[in-house]
Amino acid sequence: MRIAPQPGGLTLVLSYDPARARQILAQNRRRFGRRFFVNIAAETVEAEDEEGRLERYKVVTRTPEGEKTVVAVSLRNFLERMVPQLEDSLVVMYGGPEARRLGPPPLPRETTALVLIVETMDDVPEGWERDVREVVEAYYADEEETREALGEAPRELRGVLLGELERLARLPRERWAAEADRMRATRLAIMGLGRMPPGPRLRDIPLDDYLRAHLLRHEARPGCVVLTGAPGSGKTTVARALASAYGSWYILDAGRVLERGRTNFLGHVLAELRHMGNVALVVNELDHLVLAERRYMARLLSFLEENESAHIAGTVVDISPLLREQSGTYHSELLRPGRVSEVVPVPPPFSREAREGVVRAVARSLGVELDGRGARLVAGAAPLLYPSDYISLVRRYAAEGAAALRAFAETYDLEARAASVEALVEKCERLGNTSTSLLDAIRDRLEDALNWA
């Protein structure tokens, strides 16, 4: 990839690879008499000599006593006072979110070119976008750069950074693919996504047989599955079980992402996953994330369409917002068949076996010893209870015995719980992206639960 900034304006380069800055300087060494590298995060200015070496840019100044002294030029002084005076010069500035704190854009002369390297358009300082003449997306090394560094361009090395090619070049060829995967995983970890250890499979978690059989169809083939249900219904547990069926998987908590204000997060994650095979992603609160990252929804939609080997399991508490057309959003487009394999409702466990299995799993997680009789009593306290309901019931039973279960049953509103499950089924039915046989199976078991004796 050759980037040739034009004098008299600003070229914007989208990348999170500092090697791009060195590449741009080297490619344009003969075009400009003077070349400077600005590290925005470190607030340093360096000048490049004819051999490509960078040294802190210093100038001679006078002390208050009139003596001459040599001092390093500050970032602010360089941009505000020196850049407008430079002739026949190239100034390459590198920074991520730190770039937002820069002041007004410098006004270069017609013979000087400016380059600003940032991760996303969100990082462009206020007012600078007006001076941009060209935008170049240069996140990853292209085929030509890979071939130049390694002598060939294997398919499995797509999505490697320019700077990472230097490390690969020092390794035997048979280690390239594994090292490239490790470097991608490291980048995801830096973003906040750690590779998760193998977890329980669908066959190992307590589920009704009809729901397990339906979910196993998705485990056998890639796609995007959106799990919807009440808080504490087990959506994330099911999503993790689906993801664990593949070689590597990551979990993305939308709430934590939004707390950090990482509005470019989804775009980075998808860019990494696009080049990783046999990988699954669990997205908690998918609806919150896509609403907050509307500008990246188009990228998510194309990712779902173009990556047939992708495995994504998203959890959504309430799909009501996704059923409505909302100005400026892509919600209805996101859940359109062909992009999302299916929206799967997660109702409370119906069968005795499933309920007792949930109770035993909850007791183990709480460190509570529960024998077979205790598990049966807790599981039979009331119908249509979610795993989160059993957490408090197990604790109360351990402390108070069967009396706690009787007290709970006296205040439990079965009709209200049944109405919430029916509303979940109706919303999925309206969306039209859920198996009719699955919805019928839930309704049949819901009717049986209402006849609870």
Residue pairs with C-beta under 8 A, 6 or more apart in sequence:
1 136
1 138
1 141
1 142
1 144
1 145
2 27
3 11
3 13
3 20
3 23
3 24
3 27
3 115
3 136
3 138
4 27
4 28
4 31
5 11
5 24
5 28
5 90
5 113
5 114
5 115
5 134
6 113
6 133
6 134
7 108
7 110
7 111
7 112
7 113
8 108
8 109
8 110
8 111
8 112
8 113
9 108
9 113
9 114
9 131
9 132
9 133
9 134
10 105
10 114
10 115
10 116
10 128
10 131
10 132
10 133
11 113
11 114
11 115
11 116
11 132
11 133
11 134
11 135
11 136
12 115
12 116
12 118
12 124
12 132
12 134
12 135
12 136
13 20
13 24
13 115
13 116
13 117
13 118
13 135
13 136
13 138
14 117
14 118
14 119
14 120
14 121
14 135
14 136
14 137
14 138
14 139
15 117
15 119
15 137
15 138
15 139
16 96
16 119
16 139
16 161
16 268
17 138
17 139
17 161
17 162
17 163
18 94
18 163
19 161
19 162
19 163
19 166
20 94
20 117
20 138
20 162
21 37
21 92
21 94
21 115
21 117
22 37
23 162
24 90
24 92
24 115
24 117
25 35
25 37
25 48
25 52
25 90
25 92
26 52
28 35
28 90
28 113
29 35
29 48
29 50
29 52
31 90
32 88
32 89
32 90
32 112
32 113
33 87
33 88
33 89
34 47
34 86
34 88
34 89
34 90
35 47
35 48
35 89
35 90
35 91
35 92
36 45
36 46
36 47
36 48
36 57
36 78
36 89
36 90
36 91
36 92
37 45
37 46
37 47
37 48
37 54
37 92
37 94
38 44
38 45
38 46
38 75
38 78
38 79
38 91
38 92
38 93
38 94
39 46
39 94
39 95
40 75
40 93
40 94
40 95
40 98
40 99
40 102
41 95
41 96
41 98
43 74
43 75
44 56
44 72
44 75
45 56
45 57
45 72
45 73
45 74
45 75
45 78
46 54
46 55
46 56
46 57
47 54
47 55
47 56
47 57
48 54
49 55
56 72
57 72
57 73
57 78
58 70
58 71
58 72
58 73
59 70
59 71
59 73
60 68
60 69
60 70
61 68
61 69
61 70
61 71
62 68
62 69
63 69
73 82
76 103
79 102
79 103
79 106
80 103
80 106
83 91
83 106
83 107
83 108
83 112
83 114
84 106
84 107
84 108
84 109
85 109
86 108
86 109
86 112
87 109
87 111
87 112
88 111
88 112
89 108
89 111
89 112
89 113
90 112
90 113
90 115
91 108
91 112
91 113
91 114
91 115
92 115
92 117
93 99
93 114
93 115
93 116
93 117
94 117
95 116
95 117
95 118
95 123
96 118
96 119
96 123
97 119
97 122
97 123
99 116
99 118
99 123
99 124
99 125
100 123
100 124
100 125
100 126
101 125
102 125
102 128
103 125
104 127
105 125
105 127
105 128
105 130
105 131
106 114
108 114
114 131
116 124
116 128
118 124
119 264
119 268
120 264
120 267
121 129
122 263
122 264
123 264
124 132
138 162
139 161
139 271
140 158
140 159
140 160
140 161
140 162
140 271
140 275
141 149
141 160
141 161
141 162
141 164
141 165
143 153
144 153
145 162
145 165
146 152
146 153
146 154
146 157
146 160
146 165
147 153
149 165
149 166
149 168
149 169
150 157
150 165
150 168
150 169
150 176
154 176
154 177
156 176
156 177
156 180
156 277
157 168
157 176
157 177
157 180
158 275
159 180
159 184
159 271
159 272
159 274
159 275
159 276
160 168
160 180
160 183
160 275
161 183
164 180
164 183
167 179
167 183
168 176
168 179
168 180
171 179
181 276
184 272
184 275
184 276
185 195
185 248
187 272
188 194
188 195
188 250
188 269
188 272
189 195
191 262
191 265
191 268
191 269
191 272
192 256
192 257
192 260
192 262
192 265
193 250
193 251
193 252
193 269
194 250
195 248
195 249
195 250
196 240
196 243
196 244
196 249
196 250
196 251
198 244
199 240
199 241
199 243
199 244
200 240
200 241
200 244
201 219
201 241
201 244
201 245
202 212
202 215
202 216
202 219
202 238
202 241
202 242
202 245
203 212
203 216
204 241
205 234
205 237
205 238
205 241
205 361
206 349
206 353
206 354
206 355
206 356
206 357
206 358
206 360
206 361
207 215
207 238
207 349
207 354
207 357
208 349
208 350
208 351
208 354
208 445
209 351
209 354
210 438
210 441
210 445
211 346
211 347
211 438
211 441
214 344
214 435
214 438
215 238
215 241
215 242
215 344
218 225
218 242
218 341
218 342
218 344
219 242
219 245
222 308
222 309
222 310
222 311
223 310
223 311
223 312
223 340
223 341
223 342
224 304
224 310
224 312
224 313
224 314
224 339
224 340
224 341
225 239
225 242
225 312
225 313
225 314
225 340
225 341
225 342
225 344
226 286
226 313
226 314
226 315
226 316
226 319
226 335
226 340
226 342
226 343
226 344
227 235
227 238
227 239
227 313
227 314
227 315
227 316
227 344
227 345
227 346
228 235
228 315
228 316
228 317
228 318
228 319
228 343
228 344
228 345
228 346
228 424
228 427
228 428
229 235
229 317
229 345
229 346
229 347
229 386
229 424
230 317
230 386
230 420
230 424
231 317
231 388
232 386
232 387
232 388
232 389
232 391
233 346
233 347
233 348
233 386
233 387
233 388
234 346
234 358
234 386
234 387
235 315
235 316
235 346
236 282
236 284
236 315
237 387
238 313
238 346
239 282
239 284
239 313
239 314
239 315
240 249
240 251
240 282
240 313
242 280
242 282
242 311
242 313
243 249
243 251
243 280
243 281
243 282
243 311
243 313
244 280
245 280
246 278
246 279
246 280
246 311
247 278
247 279
248 276
248 278
248 279
248 280
249 279
249 280
249 281
249 282
249 311
250 279
250 280
250 281
250 282
251 281
251 282
251 284
252 269
252 281
252 282
252 283
252 284
252 289
253 284
253 285
254 283
254 284
254 285
254 286
254 288
254 289
254 292
255 284
255 285
255 288
257 265
257 266
257 289
258 288
258 289
258 292
263 292
263 293
264 296
265 293
266 289
266 290
266 293
266 296
266 299
266 300
267 293
267 296
267 299
269 281
270 296
270 299
270 300
270 303
273 279
273 281
273 303
273 307
273 310
274 303
274 307
277 309
278 309
279 310
279 311
280 311
280 312
280 313
281 310
281 311
281 312
281 313
282 312
282 313
282 314
282 315
283 289
283 312
283 313
283 314
283 315
284 314
284 315
285 315
285 316
285 317
286 314
286 315
286 316
287 316
287 317
287 318
287 319
287 321
287 322
287 331
290 297
290 300
290 329
290 330
290 331
290 334
291 321
291 329
291 331
294 328
294 329
294 330
297 329
297 330
297 333
297 334
298 330
300 334
301 330
301 333
301 334
301 339
303 310
304 310
304 312
304 339
304 340
305 338
305 339
316 322
319 335
319 343
319 427
319 428
319 431
320 427
321 331
322 331
322 332
322 334
322 335
322 431
323 332
323 427
323 430
323 431
324 331
324 332
325 331
325 332
333 339
334 340
335 343
335 431
335 433
336 433
337 432
337 433
340 433
342 433
342 434
342 435
343 428
343 431
343 433
343 434
344 434
344 438
345 424
345 425
345 428
345 434
345 438
345 439
345 442
347 384
347 421
347 424
347 425
347 442
347 445
347 446
348 383
348 384
348 385
348 386
348 389
348 417
348 421
349 355
349 357
349 358
349 385
350 383
350 384
350 445
350 446
350 448
350 449
351 445
352 376
352 379
352 380
355 379
355 380
355 385
356 375
356 376
356 379
358 379
358 387
358 390
359 370
359 375
359 378
359 379
359 390
359 393
359 394
360 370
360 375
361 387
362 387
362 390
362 391
362 394
363 369
363 370
363 375
363 394
366 391
366 394
366 395
368 394
368 395
368 398
370 378
370 394
370 397
370 398
374 397
377 397
377 402
377 405
378 390
378 393
378 394
378 397
378 405
379 390
381 393
381 405
381 408
381 409
381 412
382 408
382 409
382 412
382 414
382 452
383 414
383 417
383 449
383 452
384 414
384 417
384 418
384 421
384 446
384 449
385 393
393 404
393 405
393 408
396 404
396 405
396 408
397 404
397 405
414 449
414 450
414 452
415 450
418 446
418 449
418 450
421 442
421 446
422 443
422 446
425 439
425 442
425 443
425 446
428 434
428 439
429 439
